[in-house]
């Protein structure tokens, strides 16, 4: 009988994979790693990104860091900071694009998830899972106005997809109004509402029926409603971010959001607030809807909703809107949305936000942060166009993209992580944990001031 060489090769390959897995799991288990182990992790990470993830990430990191630091590999985190695999600590002002509102590895959130994991990780999909019901009740209590029913997702783009589908079922209308510089995600439905052409063009045609109007222009919004009505394309919903995040931390003009609410009521359209980035205390209120005293028909949540520990998202809608899903709850589903671990994380996160008054703290610390950054930028008006924000959602806009890149590089080299926004490259965001200390704020400001003085126009 001949030897099956292919089978032997396969068995050897499996053996190698098993050894590799065990080595990695042993490293994960360690509280401290050696310099040799750190070097091995760095090499495996860089090689893995180049050969098996996407080499584009390596090229990107080179453009926003100095020298060889593009290979910085994150390894641990706590509070408002994270450490790379070599032990260097960074103040995190990117915050995973705004997911660490209650801090990195908040102990109460970690405990809730760990406790739930000891009992049950995922649900059967058929029986009634208690934490989903409990979290939905909590959301009904804390969200604005008469928002009542919740559907749970795993991410922001999924929340937007759910909101768009719910709006379509509610009225059977198919026209949506979004805004310029909007970012709602990158799956096909949410991408249809997103504004940046670079993200959209390769995937055209997208979902039909989307119109984009300038953010903040209530007259153009009104005219678009009128035109849509006149040609028989009645608007199902307006979707917008109360404060545009990826667009460059763009604040709405005074009474703009109230004006949009009035137009939606006048024309029988729904108002969807994408609070994936602005929600969960970021802007100084639990939701930006509270900040501007406007109640949407549907609110989209994610990012910080899982406490920086679990991927989690949700939409919460008024009963009149949500009831179109009552006859068949399987019209829109997700396997992992609302799983026990995610719900435990979200419940604990909301508890921390309320108990520790983190939205109020975001308003207070954010006001101080904004003023200090504006003071630090004085004398550099040739480089800095504007510094603006609400709470701990702050944008620093430069006159040129290149200045923003250089400032990001310099700050990273000195232990502060910032990054540009996806739609507006000239603006870098400041979105730290809402638990960031005044001492850490002062360090970020002094670093910004130091770097700004060395950057050329």
C-alpha positions in Angstrom: 0.0 0.0 0.0 1.4 3.4 -1.0 1.9 6.3 1.5 -0.6 9.1 1.2 1.9 12.0 1.3 -0.9 14.6 1.1 -2.4 13.3 4.3 0.9 13.3 6.0 1.5 16.9 5.0 -2.0 17.8 6.2 -1.3 16.2 9.6 2.0 17.9 9.9 0.4 21.2 9.0 -2.3 20.6 11.7 0.4 19.9 14.2 2.2 23.1 13.4 -1.0 25.1 13.6 -1.8 23.5 17.0 1.7 24.4 18.3 1.2 28.0 17.1 -2.2 28.3 18.7 -0.9 27.0 22.0 2.0 29.5 21.9 -0.4 32.4 21.3 -2.8 31.2 24.0 0.0 31.0 26.5 1.1 34.6 25.7 -2.5 35.8 26.2 -2.6 34.1 29.6 0.6 35.9 30.8 0.3 39.0 32.8 3.8 40.1 31.7 5.7 39.2 28.6 9.4 39.3 27.9 11.3 41.5 25.4 11.8 38.5 23.2 8.1 37.6 23.3 7.2 41.2 22.5 9.5 41.2 19.5 8.0 37.9 18.4 4.4 39.3 18.7 5.5 42.4 16.8 7.0 40.4 13.9 4.0 38.0 13.7 1.6 41.0 13.7 3.4 43.0 11.0 3.9 39.8 8.9 0.3 38.8 9.4 -1.1 42.1 8.4 1.2 42.1 5.3 0.4 38.6 4.2 -3.0 37.7 5.5 -5.0 40.8 6.7 -4.3 43.8 4.5 -0.9 45.4 3.8 -2.8 48.7 3.3 -3.0 49.1 7.1 0.8 49.1 7.3 1.1 51.8 4.7 -1.5 53.8 6.5 0.3 53.5 9.9 3.5 54.7 8.3 1.8 57.9 7.2 0.6 58.8 10.7 3.6 57.8 12.8 7.3 58.6 12.8 10.1 56.3 11.6 9.6 52.7 12.6 6.8 53.3 15.0 4.3 52.2 12.4 4.8 48.8 13.8 3.5 49.7 17.2 1.3 46.8 18.4 -1.3 47.4 21.1 -1.4 44.8 23.9 -3.1 46.1 27.0 -5.3 48.9 28.2 -6.8 50.5 31.3 -8.7 53.7 32.2 -8.1 56.3 29.5 -4.9 54.7 28.2 -3.5 51.7 26.4 0.0 50.2 26.2 1.8 48.8 23.2 3.5 45.4 23.3 6.8 47.0 24.5 5.1 48.7 27.5 4.9 52.3 26.2 1.7 54.0 27.4 -0.5 56.2 25.3 -3.4 58.5 26.2 -6.1 57.3 23.9 -7.9 60.3 22.4 -9.2 58.3 19.4 -11.0 56.0 21.7 -11.7 53.3 19.1 -13.7 56.0 17.2 -15.7 56.6 20.4 -16.2 53.3 22.0 -14.5 53.8 25.4 -17.0 56.2 27.0 -16.8 54.4 30.4 -13.0 53.8 30.0 -10.9 51.0 28.8 -11.9 47.7 30.5 -14.2 49.3 33.0 -14.2 46.9 35.9 -18.0 46.9 36.4 -18.6 46.1 32.7 -15.9 43.5 32.7 -17.4 41.9 35.8 -20.9 41.8 34.3 -19.6 40.1 31.1 -17.5 37.7 33.1 -20.3 36.8 35.4 -22.6 36.2 32.5 -20.0 34.1 30.7 -19.7 31.8 33.6 -23.4 31.0 33.3 -24.2 31.3 29.6 -22.4 32.9 26.7 -24.9 32.9 23.8 -28.6 32.2 23.7 -30.5 29.4 22.0 -32.3 31.7 19.6 -35.6 30.0 20.4 -36.4 30.6 24.0 -36.9 34.0 25.6 -33.6 35.5 26.8 -34.0 37.6 29.9 -31.2 40.2 29.5 -32.6 41.3 26.1 -36.0 42.1 27.7 -34.4 43.8 30.7 -32.0 45.9 28.5 -34.9 46.9 26.3 -36.9 48.1 29.3 -33.9 50.2 30.5 -33.5 51.8 27.1 -37.2 52.7 27.1 -36.6 54.4 30.4 -33.6 56.4 29.5 -34.1 57.3 25.8 -35.9 60.6 24.9 -39.7 61.0 24.7 -41.8 58.0 23.9 -39.2 55.8 22.3 -40.2 52.3 23.6 -39.2 49.2 21.6 -35.7 48.0 21.0 -34.0 45.8 18.4 -30.4 44.8 19.1 -27.5 44.7 16.7 -23.7 44.1 16.7 -22.5 47.4 15.2 -23.4 50.9 14.1 -23.9 50.0 10.4 -26.3 47.2 11.5 -28.2 49.6 13.6 -28.6 52.0 10.6 -29.7 49.1 8.4 -32.3 48.1 10.9 -33.6 51.7 11.1 -33.9 52.0 7.3 -35.8 48.7 7.0 -38.1 49.7 9.8 -38.8 53.0 8.2 -39.6 51.3 4.9 -42.0 48.9 6.5 -43.7 51.6 8.5 -44.9 53.6 5.5 -43.9 51.7 2.4 -42.2 54.9 1.2 -38.8 54.5 -0.4 -37.2 57.9 -0.4 -34.7 58.9 2.3 -33.0 62.2 2.9 -29.5 62.2 4.2 -26.9 65.0 4.4 -23.5 66.0 3.0 -20.5 64.9 5.1 -22.7 62.2 6.7 -21.3 58.9 7.8 -23.7 56.1 8.6 -21.6 53.0 7.9 -20.4 51.0 5.0 -22.8 48.1 4.4 -24.9 48.8 1.3 -28.0 50.4 3.0 -26.0 52.6 5.4 -23.5 53.4 2.7 -26.4 54.8 0.6 -26.8 57.4 3.4 -23.1 58.0 3.8 -21.8 61.0 1.8 -18.2 60.4 0.9 -17.8 59.6 -2.8 -14.6 57.6 -2.2 -16.5 55.0 -0.1 -19.5 55.0 -2.4 -18.2 54.9 -6.0 -16.8 51.4 -6.1 -20.2 50.0 -5.0 -22.6 51.9 -7.2 -25.5 51.6 -7.7 -26.4 51.6 -4.1 -29.9 51.4 -2.6 -32.2 53.7 -4.7 -34.1 56.6 -3.3 -31.5 58.4 -1.3 -31.1 62.2 -1.6 -28.3 64.2 0.0 -28.7 67.8 1.1 -26.2 70.1 2.8 -26.1 69.5 6.6 -27.4 72.5 8.5 -29.3 74.0 5.5 -33.0 73.9 6.6 -34.2 75.7 3.5 -32.7 73.1 1.2 -34.2 70.4 3.4 -37.6 72.0 3.0 -37.2 72.3 -0.8 -36.2 68.7 -1.1 -39.3 67.6 0.8 -41.4 69.7 -1.4 -39.8 68.4 -4.6 -40.1 64.8 -3.5 -43.8 65.3 -2.7 -44.5 67.0 -6.0 -43.0 64.1 -8.0 -44.7 61.4 -6.0 -41.6 60.3 -4.2 -42.8 61.0 -0.6 -40.0 60.8 2.0 -39.9 57.8 4.3 -37.4 59.3 6.7 -34.6 61.8 7.2 -31.5 60.2 8.7 -28.8 62.4 10.2 -26.2 62.6 13.0 -27.2 65.3 15.5 -23.5 66.2 15.5 -21.6 64.9 12.5 -18.7 62.7 13.7 -16.7 61.5 10.7 -17.7 64.7 8.8 -15.3 66.6 11.1 -17.2 67.1 14.4 -19.7 69.4 12.7 -22.2 71.1 15.1 -25.7 71.8 13.8 -26.8 75.4 13.5 -29.2 76.7 16.2 -32.7 75.2 15.9 -31.7 73.2 12.8 -32.6 69.9 14.4 -35.9 71.2 15.7 -36.6 72.5 12.1 -36.0 69.1 10.7 -38.3 67.6 13.2 -41.0 70.0 12.2 -40.5 69.2 8.5 -40.8 65.5 9.2 -44.0 66.0 11.0 -45.4 68.3 8.3 -44.7 65.8 5.5 -45.4 62.6 7.4 -41.8 61.3 7.4 -39.9 59.7 10.2 -36.8 61.2 11.8 -33.9 58.9 12.4 -31.1 60.0 14.7 -27.8 58.2 14.1 -26.3 58.5 17.6 -23.8 55.7 17.1 -21.0 58.2 18.0 -22.9 60.9 19.9 -24.8 58.6 22.2 -24.0 57.2 25.6 -22.9 60.5 27.2 -20.3 61.6 24.7 -21.7 65.1 24.1 -22.6 66.0 27.7 -26.0 64.4 27.8 -26.9 60.8 27.6 -28.0 61.4 24.0 -27.4 64.3 21.8 -31.2 64.3 21.2 -31.5 65.5 24.8 -28.9 68.1 24.2 -30.9 69.7 21.4 -34.3 68.8 22.9 -35.5 66.9 19.9 -37.2 63.5 20.0 -36.6 61.3 16.9 -38.8 58.4 15.8 -35.9 56.0 15.8 -32.5 56.3 17.5 -29.5 54.3 16.4 -26.9 53.3 19.0 -23.6 51.3 19.0 -19.9 52.0 19.6 -19.9 52.9 23.3 -23.1 51.0 23.9 -21.1 47.8 24.7 -18.9 49.6 27.2 -15.7 49.1 25.2 -15.9 45.4 26.1 -18.4 43.9 23.7 -19.6 44.7 20.2 -23.2 45.9 20.7 -25.7 48.2 19.1 -29.4 48.9 19.1 -32.2 50.9 17.6 -35.0 52.2 19.8 -38.3 53.3 18.2 -41.7 54.6 19.0 -44.4 52.0 19.3 -46.4 53.4 16.4 -43.3 52.9 14.2 -42.0 49.6 15.6 -45.4 47.8 15.6 -45.0 47.1 11.8 -42.6 44.3 13.0 -45.1 42.9 15.5 -47.0 40.5 13.1 -43.7 38.8 12.1 -40.7 39.4 14.4 -38.6 37.5 11.9 -38.8 40.2 9.2 -35.4 41.4 10.4 -33.1 39.3 12.6 -29.5 38.9 13.5 -27.8 35.8 15.1 -25.7 37.6 17.6 -27.5 40.8 18.2 -28.8 41.1 21.7 -26.7 38.1 22.9 -26.4 37.7 26.7 -22.8 38.9 26.9 -23.5 42.1 24.9 -26.6 42.8 26.9 -24.7 42.3 30.2 -22.1 44.8 28.9 -24.7 47.3 27.9 -26.7 47.1 31.1 -23.5 47.6 33.1 -22.4 50.5 30.9 -25.7 52.3 31.4 -25.3 51.8 35.1 -21.8 53.3 35.2 -22.9 56.2 33.0 -25.7 57.1 35.4 -24.1 56.2 38.7 -20.8 58.1 38.0 -22.6 60.9 36.2 -20.3 60.6 33.2 -22.5 62.6 30.8 -22.3 65.5 33.2 -18.6 64.9 33.6 -18.2 64.9 29.8 -19.8 68.4 29.7 -17.6 69.7 32.4 -14.3 68.2 31.4 -15.0 68.7 27.7 -15.6 72.4 28.3 -12.3 72.7 30.0 -10.5 70.6 27.3 -12.0 72.7 24.5 -10.9 76.0 26.1 -7.4 74.8 26.8 -7.0 73.5 23.3 -8.2 76.8 21.9 -5.8 78.7 24.1 -2.9 76.4 23.0 -3.7 77.1 19.4 -3.4 80.9 19.8 -0.6 82.2 17.6 -1.0 79.3 15.2 -4.0 80.6 13.3 -2.0 80.0 10.1 -2.2 76.3 10.9 -5.4 75.8 12.9 -8.6 76.8 11.3 -11.0 76.0 14.2 -11.4 73.9 17.3 -15.0 73.0 18.1 -17.1 70.4 19.9 -19.6 69.4 22.5 -18.7 67.5 25.6 -15.8 65.2 24.9 -16.4 65.1 21.2 -13.9 67.7 19.9 -12.5 68.4 16.5 -9.3 70.3 15.6 -9.5 71.5 12.0 -6.4 72.5 10.2 -6.0 74.5 7.0 -4.4 71.6 5.2 -4.5 67.8 5.4 -0.7 67.7 5.7 -0.7 69.7 8.9 -3.2 67.3 10.5 -1.1 64.3 9.6 2.1 65.9 11.0 0.3 66.9 14.2 -1.0 63.3 14.6 2.5 61.9 14.0 4.1 64.2 16.5 1.5 63.5 19.2 1.7 59.8 18.7 5.5 59.9 19.1 4.9 61.7 22.5 2.4 59.2 23.7 -1.0 60.6 22.6 -3.2 58.8 20.1 -5.3 61.0 17.8 -6.6 60.4 14.3 -8.4 62.2 11.5 -12.1 61.7 10.7 -13.1 59.6 7.8 -14.9 62.2 5.7 -12.9 65.3 6.6 -9.1 64.6 6.6 -8.3 68.1 7.8 -9.9 67.4 11.1 -8.5 65.3 13.9 -10.8 64.1 16.6 -10.5 64.2 20.4 -12.7 61.5 21.8 -11.2 60.1 25.0 -12.8 58.1 27.7 -15.3 60.2 29.7 -13.3 59.1 32.7 -10.1 61.0 31.5 -8.5 62.9 34.4 -7.7 66.6 34.3 -4.0 65.7 34.6 -4.3 63.6 31.4 -6.2 66.4 29.7 -3.4 68.8 30.6 -0.8 66.4 29.2 -2.7 66.1 25.9 -3.0 69.9 25.6 0.7 70.5 26.4 1.6 67.8 23.8 -0.6 69.4 21.2 1.0 72.8 21.9 4.5 71.4 21.8 3.9 69.6 18.5 2.0 72.5 16.9 5.0 74.8 17.5 7.3 72.4 15.5 5.0 71.7 12.5 5.6 73.8 9.4 2.7 75.2 7.4 
